[in-house]
Amino acid sequence: MNKERHRKFDKWWKTNHHYKIAHRWLVKHSKRCAHNYHIAPEQFDHAISVMKRYNSGVYKRLTKADAYFLWRLTHPTINERRERLLASAAFFESVADHSKFQK
């Protein structure tokens, strides 16, 4: 599975590493994934720093390492998807329980 993910990223990078639109798409979708799913705090901080560096830069291109990190964030494995969905569900359930006690 990891080799397949890496090959897909390499194919995407070979095709799109010169296109600003592809980098912008990757940054926007990474931001959406980082905020909508409960990912690890270290991973969240690193993703936000990469996105800030991209958005504040004049050149508007990602390095291959940063792009691969964001690619892995937006294209999780099946197990990572399950963990994220369960963490999100637990968070929303605790928010719902908390709001019931507030009434």
DONU-965353 format. One record per residue: z negated, y negated, x negated of N, C-alpha, C in turn; residue in one letter; residue number from 1. Coordinates in Angstrom, 3 decimals. Layout:
N
<site><n_w>Z</n_w><n_v>Y</n_v><n_u>X</n_u><ca_w>Z</ca_w><ca_v>Y</ca_v><ca_u>X</ca_u><c_w>Z</c_w><c_v>Y</c_v><c_u>X</c_u><residu>a</residu><num>NUM</num></site>
...
# end
This chain:
103
<site><n_w>0.000</n_w><n_v>1.193</n_v><n_u>-0.822</n_u><ca_w>0.000</ca_w><ca_v>0.000</ca_v><ca_u>0.000</ca_u><c_w>0.000</c_w><c_v>-1.253</c_v><c_u>-0.863</c_u><residu>m</residu><num>1</num></site>
<site><n_w>-0.807</n_w><n_v>-1.266</n_v><n_u>-1.915</n_u><ca_w>-0.861</ca_w><ca_v>-2.445</ca_v><ca_u>-2.776</ca_u><c_w>0.453</c_w><c_v>-2.691</c_v><c_u>-3.484</c_u><residu>n</residu><num>2</num></site>
<site><n_w>1.106</n_w><n_v>-1.615</n_v><n_u>-3.941</n_u><ca_w>2.380</ca_w><ca_v>-1.779</ca_v><ca_u>-4.623</ca_u><c_w>3.428</c_w><c_v>-2.327</c_v><c_u>-3.670</c_u><residu>k</residu><num>3</num></site>
<site><n_w>3.388</n_w><n_v>-1.851</n_v><n_u>-2.448</n_u><ca_w>4.347</ca_w><ca_v>-2.329</ca_v><ca_u>-1.445</ca_u><c_w>4.116</c_w><c_v>-3.813</c_v><c_u>-1.143</c_u><residu>e</residu><num>4</num></site>
<site><n_w>2.848</n_w><n_v>-4.209</n_v><n_u>-0.999</n_u><ca_w>2.538</ca_w><ca_v>-5.626</ca_v><ca_u>-0.776</ca_u><c_w>3.001</c_w><c_v>-6.474</c_v><c_u>-1.947</c_u><residu>r</residu><num>5</num></site>
<site><n_w>2.766</n_w><n_v>-5.971</n_v><n_u>-3.149</n_u><ca_w>3.152</ca_w><ca_v>-6.722</ca_v><ca_u>-4.338</ca_u><c_w>4.678</c_w><c_v>-6.835</c_v><c_u>-4.441</c_u><residu>h</residu><num>6</num></site>
<site><n_w>5.380</n_w><n_v>-5.750</n_v><n_u>-4.097</n_u><ca_w>6.841</ca_w><ca_v>-5.799</ca_v><ca_u>-4.113</ca_u><c_w>7.375</c_w><c_v>-6.785</c_v><c_u>-3.075</c_u><residu>r</residu><num>7</num></site>
<site><n_w>6.768</n_w><n_v>-6.803</n_v><n_u>-1.902</n_u><ca_w>7.206</ca_w><ca_v>-7.745</ca_v><ca_u>-0.866</ca_u><c_w>6.962</c_w><c_v>-9.180</c_v><c_u>-1.308</c_u><residu>k</residu><num>8</num></site>
<site><n_w>5.814</n_w><n_v>-9.415</n_v><n_u>-1.945</n_u><ca_w>5.564</ca_w><ca_v>-10.764</ca_v><ca_u>-2.454</ca_u><c_w>6.575</c_w><c_v>-11.124</c_v><c_u>-3.536</c_u><residu>f</residu><num>9</num></site>
<site><n_w>6.853</n_w><n_v>-10.194</n_v><n_u>-4.453</n_u><ca_w>7.823</ca_w><ca_v>-10.477</ca_v><ca_u>-5.513</ca_u><c_w>9.195</c_w><c_v>-10.805</c_v><c_u>-4.935</c_u><residu>d</residu><num>10</num></site>
<site><n_w>9.573</n_w><n_v>-10.088</n_v><n_u>-3.880</n_u><ca_w>10.853</ca_w><ca_v>-10.368</ca_v><ca_u>-3.229</ca_u><c_w>10.832</c_w><c_v>-11.766</c_v><c_u>-2.598</c_u><residu>k</residu><num>11</num></site>
<site><n_w>9.731</n_w><n_v>-12.097</n_v><n_u>-1.911</n_u><ca_w>9.598</ca_w><ca_v>-13.427</ca_v><ca_u>-1.311</ca_u><c_w>9.614</c_w><c_v>-14.504</c_v><c_u>-2.395</c_u><residu>w</residu><num>12</num></site>
<site><n_w>8.887</n_w><n_v>-14.278</n_v><n_u>-3.476</n_u><ca_w>8.802</ca_w><ca_v>-15.267</ca_v><ca_u>-4.554</ca_u><c_w>10.164</c_w><c_v>-15.468</c_v><c_u>-5.207</c_u><residu>w</residu><num>13</num></site>
<site><n_w>10.898</n_w><n_v>-14.382</n_v><n_u>-5.445</n_u><ca_w>12.218</ca_w><ca_v>-14.488</ca_v><ca_u>-6.063</ca_u><c_w>13.164</c_w><c_v>-15.298</c_v><c_u>-5.192</c_u><residu>k</residu><num>14</num></site>
<site><n_w>13.056</n_w><n_v>-15.127</n_v><n_u>-3.890</n_u><ca_w>13.931</ca_w><ca_v>-15.840</ca_v><ca_u>-2.964</ca_u><c_w>13.496</c_w><c_v>-17.288</c_v><c_u>-2.751</c_u><residu>t</residu><num>15</num></site>
<site><n_w>12.189</n_w><n_v>-17.528</n_v><n_u>-2.646</n_u><ca_w>11.702</ca_w><ca_v>-18.814</ca_v><ca_u>-2.141</ca_u><c_w>10.943</c_w><c_v>-19.691</c_v><c_u>-3.120</c_u><residu>n</residu><num>16</num></site>
<site><n_w>10.820</n_w><n_v>-19.310</n_v><n_u>-4.388</n_u><ca_w>9.948</ca_w><ca_v>-20.111</ca_v><ca_u>-5.240</ca_u><c_w>10.521</c_w><c_v>-21.481</c_v><c_u>-5.572</c_u><residu>h</residu><num>17</num></site>
<site><n_w>11.783</n_w><n_v>-21.727</n_v><n_u>-5.293</n_u><ca_w>12.355</ca_w><ca_v>-23.055</ca_v><ca_u>-5.511</ca_u><c_w>12.355</c_w><c_v>-23.911</c_v><c_u>-4.256</c_u><residu>h</residu><num>18</num></site>
<site><n_w>11.997</n_w><n_v>-23.340</n_v><n_u>-3.111</n_u><ca_w>12.099</ca_w><ca_v>-24.062</ca_v><ca_u>-1.840</ca_u><c_w>10.752</c_w><c_v>-24.621</c_v><c_u>-1.421</c_u><residu>y</residu><num>19</num></site>
<site><n_w>10.692</n_w><n_v>-25.934</n_v><n_u>-1.248</n_u><ca_w>9.447</ca_w><ca_v>-26.577</ca_v><ca_u>-0.841</ca_u><c_w>9.032</c_w><c_v>-26.157</c_v><c_u>0.557</c_u><residu>k</residu><num>20</num></site>
<site><n_w>10.007</n_w><n_v>-25.897</n_v><n_u>1.423</n_u><ca_w>9.692</ca_w><ca_v>-25.513</ca_v><ca_u>2.802</ca_u><c_w>8.906</c_w><c_v>-24.203</c_v><c_u>2.832</c_u><residu>i</residu><num>21</num></site>
<site><n_w>9.274</n_w><n_v>-23.263</n_v><n_u>1.981</n_u><ca_w>8.565</ca_w><ca_v>-21.982</ca_v><ca_u>1.933</ca_u><c_w>7.135</c_w><c_v>-22.177</c_v><c_u>1.442</c_u><residu>a</residu><num>22</num></site>
<site><n_w>6.943</n_w><n_v>-23.050</n_v><n_u>0.459</n_u><ca_w>5.593</ca_w><ca_v>-23.322</ca_v><ca_u>-0.046</ca_u><c_w>4.763</c_w><c_v>-24.000</c_v><c_u>1.048</c_u><residu>h</residu><num>23</num></site>
<site><n_w>5.373</n_w><n_v>-24.948</n_v><n_u>1.764</n_u><ca_w>4.661</ca_w><ca_v>-25.635</ca_v><ca_u>2.834</ca_u><c_w>4.276</c_w><c_v>-24.653</c_v><c_u>3.941</c_u><residu>r</residu><num>24</num></site>
<site><n_w>5.190</n_w><n_v>-23.718</n_v><n_u>4.275</n_u><ca_w>4.896</ca_w><ca_v>-22.705</ca_v><ca_u>5.288</ca_u><c_w>3.706</c_w><c_v>-21.860</c_v><c_u>4.859</c_u><residu>w</residu><num>25</num></site>
<site><n_w>3.704</n_w><n_v>-21.437</n_v><n_u>3.609</n_u><ca_w>2.623</ca_w><ca_v>-20.590</ca_v><ca_u>3.109</ca_u><c_w>1.286</c_w><c_v>-21.325</c_v><c_u>3.136</c_u><residu>l</residu><num>26</num></site>
<site><n_w>1.275</n_w><n_v>-22.594</n_v><n_u>2.768</n_u><ca_w>0.043</ca_w><ca_v>-23.379</ca_v><ca_u>2.768</ca_u><c_w>-0.462</c_w><c_v>-23.581</c_v><c_u>4.194</c_u><residu>v</residu><num>27</num></site>
<site><n_w>0.427</n_w><n_v>-23.918</n_v><n_u>5.114</n_u><ca_w>0.007</ca_w><ca_v>-24.150</ca_v><ca_u>6.505</ca_u><c_w>-0.551</c_w><c_v>-22.882</c_v><c_u>7.144</c_u><residu>k</residu><num>28</num></site>
<site><n_w>0.115</n_w><n_v>-21.762</n_v><n_u>6.945</n_u><ca_w>-0.364</ca_w><ca_v>-20.520</ca_v><ca_u>7.533</ca_u><c_w>-1.647</c_w><c_v>-20.036</c_v><c_u>6.862</c_u><residu>h</residu><num>29</num></site>
<site><n_w>-1.797</n_w><n_v>-20.308</n_v><n_u>5.584</n_u><ca_w>-3.043</ca_w><ca_v>-19.954</ca_v><ca_u>4.899</ca_u><c_w>-4.202</c_w><c_v>-20.770</c_v><c_u>5.449</c_u><residu>s</residu><num>30</num></site>
<site><n_w>-3.947</n_w><n_v>-22.035</n_v><n_u>5.720</n_u><ca_w>-4.993</ca_w><ca_v>-22.887</ca_v><ca_u>6.293</ca_u><c_w>-5.404</c_w><c_v>-22.373</c_v><c_u>7.669</c_u><residu>k</residu><num>31</num></site>
<site><n_w>-4.417</n_w><n_v>-21.993</n_v><n_u>8.473</n_u><ca_w>-4.706</ca_w><ca_v>-21.452</ca_v><ca_u>9.809</ca_u><c_w>-5.526</c_w><c_v>-20.170</c_v><c_u>9.702</c_u><residu>r</residu><num>32</num></site>
<site><n_w>-5.131</n_w><n_v>-19.278</n_v><n_u>8.805</n_u><ca_w>-5.857</ca_w><ca_v>-18.010</ca_v><ca_u>8.636</ca_u><c_w>-7.259</c_w><c_v>-18.243</c_v><c_u>8.095</c_u><residu>c</residu><num>33</num></site>
<site><n_w>-7.393</n_w><n_v>-19.177</n_v><n_u>7.168</n_u><ca_w>-8.706</ca_w><ca_v>-19.432</ca_v><ca_u>6.569</ca_u><c_w>-9.678</c_w><c_v>-19.986</c_v><c_u>7.603</c_u><residu>a</residu><num>34</num></site>
<site><n_w>-9.195</n_w><n_v>-20.819</n_v><n_u>8.506</n_u><ca_w>-10.090</ca_w><ca_v>-21.419</ca_v><ca_u>9.492</ca_u><c_w>-10.301</c_w><c_v>-20.545</c_v><c_u>10.725</c_u><residu>h</residu><num>35</num></site>
<site><n_w>-9.324</n_w><n_v>-19.719</n_v><n_u>11.090</n_u><ca_w>-9.452</ca_w><ca_v>-18.917</ca_v><ca_u>12.306</ca_u><c_w>-10.184</c_w><c_v>-17.602</c_v><c_u>12.093</c_u><residu>n</residu><num>36</num></site>
<site><n_w>-10.089</n_w><n_v>-17.047</n_v><n_u>10.898</n_u><ca_w>-10.737</ca_w><ca_v>-15.774</ca_v><ca_u>10.622</ca_u><c_w>-11.904</c_w><c_v>-16.014</c_v><c_u>9.683</c_u><residu>y</residu><num>37</num></site>
<site><n_w>-12.918</n_w><n_v>-15.210</n_v><n_u>9.821</n_u><ca_w>-14.111</ca_w><ca_v>-15.374</ca_v><ca_u>8.988</ca_u><c_w>-13.902</c_w><c_v>-14.600</c_v><c_u>7.691</c_u><residu>h</residu><num>38</num></site>
<site><n_w>-13.387</n_w><n_v>-15.303</n_v><n_u>6.688</n_u><ca_w>-13.164</ca_w><ca_v>-14.685</ca_v><ca_u>5.388</ca_u><c_w>-14.362</c_w><c_v>-14.974</c_v><c_u>4.500</c_u><residu>i</residu><num>39</num></site>
<site><n_w>-14.403</n_w><n_v>-14.321</n_v><n_u>3.357</n_u><ca_w>-15.525</ca_w><ca_v>-14.507</ca_v><ca_u>2.437</ca_u><c_w>-15.602</c_w><c_v>-15.965</c_v><c_u>1.988</c_u><residu>a</residu><num>40</num></site>
<site><n_w>-16.826</n_w><n_v>-16.500</n_v><n_u>1.823</n_u><ca_w>-16.965</ca_w><ca_v>-17.914</ca_v><ca_u>1.443</ca_u><c_w>-16.279</c_w><c_v>-18.272</c_v><c_u>0.126</c_u><residu>p</residu><num>41</num></site>
<site><n_w>-16.328</n_w><n_v>-17.369</n_v><n_u>-0.873</n_u><ca_w>-15.677</ca_w><ca_v>-17.660</ca_v><ca_u>-2.142</ca_u><c_w>-14.167</c_w><c_v>-17.739</c_v><c_u>-1.960</c_u><residu>e</residu><num>42</num></site>
<site><n_w>-13.642</n_w><n_v>-16.830</n_v><n_u>-1.140</n_u><ca_w>-12.213</ca_w><ca_v>-16.813</ca_v><ca_u>-0.870</ca_u><c_w>-11.804</c_w><c_v>-18.077</c_v><c_u>-0.100</c_u><residu>q</residu><num>43</num></site>
<site><n_w>-12.632</n_w><n_v>-18.492</n_v><n_u>0.840</n_u><ca_w>-12.369</ca_w><ca_v>-19.702</ca_v><ca_u>1.611</ca_u><c_w>-12.351</c_w><c_v>-20.926</c_v><c_u>0.694</c_u><residu>f</residu><num>44</num></site>
<site><n_w>-13.343</n_w><n_v>-21.038</n_v><n_u>-0.188</n_u><ca_w>-13.414</ca_w><ca_v>-22.179</ca_v><ca_u>-1.102</ca_u><c_w>-12.205</c_w><c_v>-22.229</c_v><c_u>-2.032</c_u><residu>d</residu><num>45</num></site>
<site><n_w>-11.820</n_w><n_v>-21.062</n_v><n_u>-2.541</n_u><ca_w>-10.669</ca_w><ca_v>-21.026</ca_v><ca_u>-3.441</ca_u><c_w>-9.386</c_w><c_v>-21.398</c_v><c_u>-2.693</c_u><residu>h</residu><num>46</num></site>
<site><n_w>-9.230</n_w><n_v>-20.892</n_v><n_u>-1.472</n_u><ca_w>-8.040</ca_w><ca_v>-21.213</ca_v><ca_u>-0.680</ca_u><c_w>-7.971</c_w><c_v>-22.709</c_v><c_u>-0.386</c_u><residu>a</residu><num>47</num></site>
<site><n_w>-9.093</n_w><n_v>-23.309</n_v><n_u>-0.034</n_u><ca_w>-9.119</ca_w><ca_v>-24.741</ca_v><ca_u>0.257</ca_u><c_w>-8.792</c_w><c_v>-25.543</c_v><c_u>-0.999</c_u><residu>i</residu><num>48</num></site>
<site><n_w>-9.311</n_w><n_v>-25.123</n_v><n_u>-2.160</n_u><ca_w>-9.016</ca_w><ca_v>-25.863</ca_v><ca_u>-3.397</ca_u><c_w>-7.537</c_w><c_v>-25.753</c_v><c_u>-3.764</c_u><residu>s</residu><num>49</num></site>
<site><n_w>-6.935</n_w><n_v>-24.573</n_v><n_u>-3.560</n_u><ca_w>-5.504</ca_w><ca_v>-24.412</ca_v><ca_u>-3.831</ca_u><c_w>-4.689</c_w><c_v>-25.302</c_v><c_u>-2.900</c_u><residu>v</residu><num>50</num></site>
<site><n_w>-5.069</n_w><n_v>-25.336</n_v><n_u>-1.621</n_u><ca_w>-4.330</ca_w><ca_v>-26.150</ca_v><ca_u>-0.652</ca_u><c_w>-4.486</c_w><c_v>-27.642</c_v><c_u>-0.940</c_u><residu>m</residu><num>51</num></site>
<site><n_w>-5.696</n_w><n_v>-28.057</n_v><n_u>-1.334</n_u><ca_w>-5.897</ca_w><ca_v>-29.470</ca_v><ca_u>-1.680</ca_u><c_w>-5.071</c_w><c_v>-29.850</c_v><c_u>-2.901</c_u><residu>k</residu><num>52</num></site>
<site><n_w>-5.042</n_w><n_v>-28.966</n_v><n_u>-3.895</n_u><ca_w>-4.254</ca_w><ca_v>-29.229</ca_v><ca_u>-5.097</ca_u><c_w>-2.774</c_w><c_v>-29.348</c_v><c_u>-4.748</c_u><residu>r</residu><num>53</num></site>
<site><n_w>-2.304</n_w><n_v>-28.489</n_v><n_u>-3.843</n_u><ca_w>-0.906</ca_w><ca_v>-28.543</ca_v><ca_u>-3.418</ca_u><c_w>-0.620</c_w><c_v>-29.840</c_v><c_u>-2.660</c_u><residu>y</residu><num>54</num></site>
<site><n_w>-1.476</n_w><n_v>-30.173</n_v><n_u>-1.705</n_u><ca_w>-1.233</ca_w><ca_v>-31.345</ca_v><ca_u>-0.862</ca_u><c_w>-1.374</c_w><c_v>-32.664</c_v><c_u>-1.619</c_u><residu>n</residu><num>55</num></site>
<site><n_w>-2.225</n_w><n_v>-32.712</n_v><n_u>-2.633</n_u><ca_w>-2.411</ca_w><ca_v>-33.959</ca_v><ca_u>-3.378</ca_u><c_w>-1.423</c_w><c_v>-34.104</c_v><c_u>-4.531</c_u><residu>s</residu><num>56</num></site>
<site><n_w>-0.716</n_w><n_v>-33.046</n_v><n_u>-4.857</n_u><ca_w>0.226</ca_w><ca_v>-33.101</ca_v><ca_u>-5.968</ca_u><c_w>1.536</c_w><c_v>-33.776</c_v><c_u>-5.584</c_u><residu>g</residu><num>57</num></site>
<site><n_w>2.208</n_w><n_v>-34.300</n_v><n_u>-6.570</n_u><ca_w>3.498</ca_w><ca_v>-34.951</ca_v><ca_u>-6.347</ca_u><c_w>4.618</c_w><c_v>-33.915</c_v><c_u>-6.354</c_u><residu>v</residu><num>58</num></site>
<site><n_w>4.460</n_w><n_v>-32.883</n_v><n_u>-7.172</n_u><ca_w>5.509</ca_w><ca_v>-31.898</ca_v><ca_u>-7.383</ca_u><c_w>5.694</c_w><c_v>-30.976</c_v><c_u>-6.179</c_u><residu>y</residu><num>59</num></site>
<site><n_w>4.637</n_w><n_v>-30.693</n_v><n_u>-5.447</n_u><ca_w>4.650</ca_w><ca_v>-29.860</ca_v><ca_u>-4.237</ca_u><c_w>5.223</c_w><c_v>-28.460</c_v><c_u>-4.465</c_u><residu>k</residu><num>60</num></site>
<site><n_w>4.745</n_w><n_v>-27.816</n_v><n_u>-5.515</n_u><ca_w>5.107</ca_w><ca_v>-26.424</ca_v><ca_u>-5.755</ca_u><c_w>3.854</c_w><c_v>-25.659</c_v><c_u>-6.132</c_u><residu>r</residu><num>61</num></site>
<site><n_w>3.778</n_w><n_v>-24.429</n_v><n_u>-5.703</n_u><ca_w>2.652</ca_w><ca_v>-23.557</ca_v><ca_u>-6.029</ca_u><c_w>2.973</c_w><c_v>-22.756</c_v><c_u>-7.289</c_u><residu>l</residu><num>62</num></site>
<site><n_w>1.939</n_w><n_v>-22.426</n_v><n_u>-8.037</n_u><ca_w>2.139</ca_w><ca_v>-21.478</ca_v><ca_u>-9.129</ca_u><c_w>2.244</c_w><c_v>-20.088</c_v><c_u>-8.526</c_u><residu>t</residu><num>63</num></site>
<site><n_w>2.735</n_w><n_v>-19.152</n_v><n_u>-9.297</n_u><ca_w>2.903</ca_w><ca_v>-17.796</ca_v><ca_u>-8.761</ca_u><c_w>1.557</c_w><c_v>-17.167</c_v><c_u>-8.427</c_u><residu>k</residu><num>64</num></site>
<site><n_w>0.542</n_w><n_v>-17.421</n_v><n_u>-9.245</n_u><ca_w>-0.793</ca_w><ca_v>-16.854</ca_v><ca_u>-8.992</ca_u><c_w>-1.395</c_w><c_v>-17.426</c_v><c_u>-7.708</c_u><residu>a</residu><num>65</num></site>
<site><n_w>-1.262</n_w><n_v>-18.744</n_v><n_u>-7.518</n_u><ca_w>-1.786</ca_w><ca_v>-19.357</ca_v><ca_u>-6.297</ca_u><c_w>-1.017</c_w><c_v>-18.885</c_v><c_u>-5.066</c_u><residu>d</residu><num>66</num></site>
<site><n_w>0.290</n_w><n_v>-18.763</n_v><n_u>-5.214</n_u><ca_w>1.105</ca_w><ca_v>-18.293</ca_v><ca_u>-4.095</ca_u><c_w>0.739</c_w><c_v>-16.849</c_v><c_u>-3.731</c_u><residu>a</residu><num>67</num></site>
<site><n_w>0.489</n_w><n_v>-16.021</n_v><n_u>-4.735</n_u><ca_w>0.105</ca_w><ca_v>-14.629</ca_v><ca_u>-4.458</ca_u><c_w>-1.250</c_w><c_v>-14.563</c_v><c_u>-3.759</c_u><residu>y</residu><num>68</num></site>
<site><n_w>-2.168</n_w><n_v>-15.423</n_v><n_u>-4.161</n_u><ca_w>-3.468</ca_w><ca_v>-15.457</ca_v><ca_u>-3.504</ca_u><c_w>-3.310</c_w><c_v>-15.846</c_v><c_u>-2.033</c_u><residu>f</residu><num>69</num></site>
<site><n_w>-2.530</n_w><n_v>-16.891</n_v><n_u>-1.770</n_u><ca_w>-2.319</ca_w><ca_v>-17.316</ca_v><ca_u>-0.386</ca_u><c_w>-1.519</c_w><c_v>-16.281</c_v><c_u>0.399</c_u><residu>l</residu><num>70</num></site>
<site><n_w>-0.593</n_w><n_v>-15.608</n_v><n_u>-0.262</n_u><ca_w>0.181</ca_w><ca_v>-14.551</ca_v><ca_u>0.387</ca_u><c_w>-0.742</c_w><c_v>-13.423</c_v><c_u>0.835</c_u><residu>w</residu><num>71</num></site>
<site><n_w>-1.676</n_w><n_v>-13.034</n_v><n_u>-0.031</n_u><ca_w>-2.622</ca_w><ca_v>-11.975</ca_v><ca_u>0.337</ca_u><c_w>-3.528</c_w><c_v>-12.422</c_v><c_u>1.473</c_u><residu>r</residu><num>72</num></site>
<site><n_w>-3.828</n_w><n_v>-13.705</n_v><n_u>1.547</n_u><ca_w>-4.657</ca_w><ca_v>-14.231</ca_v><ca_u>2.625</ca_u><c_w>-3.921</c_w><c_v>-14.181</c_v><c_u>3.956</c_u><residu>l</residu><num>73</num></site>
<site><n_w>-2.630</n_w><n_v>-14.516</n_v><n_u>3.947</n_u><ca_w>-1.871</ca_w><ca_v>-14.546</ca_v><ca_u>5.195</ca_u><c_w>-1.291</c_w><c_v>-13.193</c_v><c_u>5.579</c_u><residu>t</residu><num>74</num></site>
<site><n_w>-1.216</n_w><n_v>-12.263</n_v><n_u>4.634</n_u><ca_w>-0.691</ca_w><ca_v>-10.924</ca_v><ca_u>4.907</ca_u><c_w>-1.760</c_w><c_v>-9.881</c_v><c_u>4.534</c_u><residu>h</residu><num>75</num></site>
<site><n_w>-2.817</n_w><n_v>-9.782</n_v><n_u>5.338</n_u><ca_w>-3.899</ca_w><ca_v>-8.850</ca_v><ca_u>4.987</ca_u><c_w>-3.506</c_w><c_v>-7.399</c_v><c_u>5.243</c_u><residu>p</residu><num>76</num></site>
<site><n_w>-4.232</n_w><n_v>-6.488</n_v><n_u>4.592</n_u><ca_w>-4.041</ca_w><ca_v>-5.068</ca_v><ca_u>4.874</ca_u><c_w>-4.652</c_w><c_v>-4.756</c_v><c_u>6.229</c_u><residu>t</residu><num>77</num></site>
<site><n_w>-4.405</n_w><n_v>-3.579</n_v><n_u>6.722</n_u><ca_w>-4.909</ca_w><ca_v>-3.200</ca_v><ca_u>8.043</ca_u><c_w>-6.437</c_w><c_v>-3.205</c_v><c_u>8.050</c_u><residu>i</residu><num>78</num></site>
<site><n_w>-7.054</n_w><n_v>-2.720</n_v><n_u>6.980</n_u><ca_w>-8.516</ca_w><ca_v>-2.713</ca_v><ca_u>6.914</ca_u><c_w>-9.075</c_w><c_v>-4.126</c_v><c_u>6.884</c_u><residu>n</residu><num>79</num></site>
<site><n_w>-8.425</n_w><n_v>-5.027</n_v><n_u>6.134</n_u><ca_w>-8.881</ca_w><ca_v>-6.421</ca_v><ca_u>6.117</ca_u><c_w>-8.745</c_w><c_v>-7.063</c_v><c_u>7.484</c_u><residu>e</residu><num>80</num></site>
<site><n_w>-7.669</n_w><n_v>-6.738</n_v><n_u>8.209</n_u><ca_w>-7.496</ca_w><ca_v>-7.270</ca_v><ca_u>9.568</ca_u><c_w>-8.629</c_w><c_v>-6.821</c_v><c_u>10.474</c_u><residu>r</residu><num>81</num></site>
<site><n_w>-8.959</n_w><n_v>-5.534</n_v><n_u>10.382</n_u><ca_w>-10.062</ca_w><ca_v>-5.020</ca_v><ca_u>11.214</ca_u><c_w>-11.368</c_w><c_v>-5.737</c_v><c_u>10.899</c_u><residu>r</residu><num>82</num></site>
<site><n_w>-11.663</n_w><n_v>-5.884</n_v><n_u>9.607</n_u><ca_w>-12.901</ca_w><ca_v>-6.558</ca_v><ca_u>9.208</ca_u><c_w>-12.931</c_w><c_v>-7.996</c_v><c_u>9.700</c_u><residu>e</residu><num>83</num></site>
<site><n_w>-11.806</n_w><n_v>-8.696</n_v><n_u>9.581</n_u><ca_w>-11.757</ca_w><ca_v>-10.085</ca_v><ca_u>10.038</ca_u><c_w>-11.937</c_w><c_v>-10.188</c_v><c_u>11.545</c_u><residu>r</residu><num>84</num></site>
<site><n_w>-11.276</n_w><n_v>-9.301</n_v><n_u>12.277</n_u><ca_w>-11.396</ca_w><ca_v>-9.345</ca_v><ca_u>13.739</ca_u><c_w>-12.811</c_w><c_v>-9.001</c_v><c_u>14.189</c_u><residu>l</residu><num>85</num></site>
<site><n_w>-13.426</n_w><n_v>-8.023</n_v><n_u>13.537</n_u><ca_w>-14.805</ca_w><ca_v>-7.676</ca_v><ca_u>13.886</ca_u><c_w>-15.767</c_w><c_v>-8.807</c_v><c_u>13.550</c_u><residu>l</residu><num>86</num></site>
<site><n_w>-15.561</n_w><n_v>-9.466</n_v><n_u>12.415</n_u><ca_w>-16.413</ca_w><ca_v>-10.602</ca_v><ca_u>12.047</ca_u><c_w>-16.234</c_w><c_v>-11.756</c_v><c_u>13.023</c_u><residu>a</residu><num>87</num></site>
<site><n_w>-14.996</n_w><n_v>-12.005</n_v><n_u>13.436</n_u><ca_w>-14.740</ca_w><ca_v>-13.066</ca_v><ca_u>14.411</ca_u><c_w>-15.361</c_w><c_v>-12.726</c_v><c_u>15.756</c_u><residu>s</residu><num>88</num></site>
<site><n_w>-15.226</n_w><n_v>-11.469</n_v><n_u>16.165</n_u><ca_w>-15.804</ca_w><ca_v>-11.054</ca_v><ca_u>17.443</ca_u><c_w>-17.326</c_w><c_v>-11.170</c_v><c_u>17.418</c_u><residu>a</residu><num>89</num></site>
<site><n_w>-17.951</n_w><n_v>-10.769</n_v><n_u>16.317</n_u><ca_w>-19.412</ca_w><ca_v>-10.883</ca_v><ca_u>16.206</ca_u><c_w>-19.843</c_w><c_v>-12.347</c_v><c_u>16.238</c_u><residu>a</residu><num>90</num></site>
<site><n_w>-19.074</n_w><n_v>-13.207</n_v><n_u>15.576</n_u><ca_w>-19.400</ca_w><ca_v>-14.636</ca_v><ca_u>15.571</ca_u><c_w>-19.311</c_w><c_v>-15.217</c_v><c_u>16.982</c_u><residu>f</residu><num>91</num></site>
<site><n_w>-18.226</n_w><n_v>-14.926</n_v><n_u>17.691</n_u><ca_w>-18.071</ca_w><ca_v>-15.482</ca_v><ca_u>19.040</ca_u><c_w>-19.080</c_w><c_v>-14.892</c_v><c_u>20.016</c_u><residu>f</residu><num>92</num></site>
<site><n_w>-19.461</n_w><n_v>-13.637</n_v><n_u>19.807</n_u><ca_w>-20.484</ca_w><ca_v>-13.031</ca_v><ca_u>20.648</ca_u><c_w>-21.837</c_w><c_v>-13.706</c_v><c_u>20.431</c_u><residu>e</residu><num>93</num></site>
<site><n_w>-22.155</n_w><n_v>-14.004</n_v><n_u>19.176</n_u><ca_w>-23.424</ca_w><ca_v>-14.690</ca_v><ca_u>18.905</ca_u><c_w>-23.409</c_w><c_v>-16.109</c_v><c_u>19.456</c_u><residu>s</residu><num>94</num></site>
<site><n_w>-22.251</n_w><n_v>-16.772</n_v><n_u>19.424</n_u><ca_w>-22.141</ca_w><ca_v>-18.115</ca_v><ca_u>20.004</ca_u><c_w>-22.322</c_w><c_v>-18.049</c_v><c_u>21.511</c_u><residu>v</residu><num>95</num></site>
<site><n_w>-21.727</n_w><n_v>-17.022</n_v><n_u>22.148</n_u><ca_w>-21.867</ca_w><ca_v>-16.870</ca_v><ca_u>23.597</ca_u><c_w>-23.313</c_w><c_v>-16.587</c_v><c_u>23.970</c_u><residu>a</residu><num>96</num></site>
<site><n_w>-23.989</n_w><n_v>-15.724</n_v><n_u>23.198</n_u><ca_w>-25.395</ca_w><ca_v>-15.422</ca_v><ca_u>23.469</ca_u><c_w>-26.253</c_w><c_v>-16.666</c_v><c_u>23.281</c_u><residu>d</residu><num>97</num></site>
<site><n_w>-25.957</n_w><n_v>-17.443</n_v><n_u>22.273</n_u><ca_w>-26.722</ca_w><ca_v>-18.652</ca_v><ca_u>21.985</ca_u><c_w>-26.548</c_w><c_v>-19.672</c_v><c_u>23.120</c_u><residu>h</residu><num>98</num></site>
<site><n_w>-25.319</n_w><n_v>-19.768</n_v><n_u>23.658</n_u><ca_w>-25.066</ca_w><ca_v>-20.724</ca_v><ca_u>24.736</ca_u><c_w>-25.752</c_w><c_v>-20.278</c_v><c_u>26.028</c_u><residu>s</residu><num>99</num></site>
<site><n_w>-25.935</n_w><n_v>-18.970</n_v><n_u>26.232</n_u><ca_w>-26.635</ca_w><ca_v>-18.492</ca_v><ca_u>27.421</ca_u><c_w>-28.113</c_w><c_v>-18.903</c_v><c_u>27.377</c_u><residu>k</residu><num>100</num></site>
<site><n_w>-28.689</n_w><n_v>-18.848</n_v><n_u>26.180</n_u><ca_w>-30.094</ca_w><ca_v>-19.223</ca_v><ca_u>26.038</ca_u><c_w>-30.300</c_w><c_v>-20.719</c_v><c_u>26.191</c_u><residu>f</residu><num>101</num></site>
<site><n_w>-29.271</n_w><n_v>-21.495</n_v><n_u>25.915</n_u><ca_w>-29.383</ca_w><ca_v>-22.952</ca_v><ca_u>26.010</ca_u><c_w>-29.423</c_w><c_v>-23.444</c_v><c_u>27.451</c_u><residu>q</residu><num>102</num></site>
<site><n_w>-28.839</n_w><n_v>-22.674</n_v><n_u>28.377</n_u><ca_w>-28.757</ca_w><ca_v>-23.126</ca_v><ca_u>29.785</ca_u><c_w>-30.059</c_w><c_v>-23.019</c_v><c_u>30.494</c_u><residu>k</residu><num>103</num></site>
# end
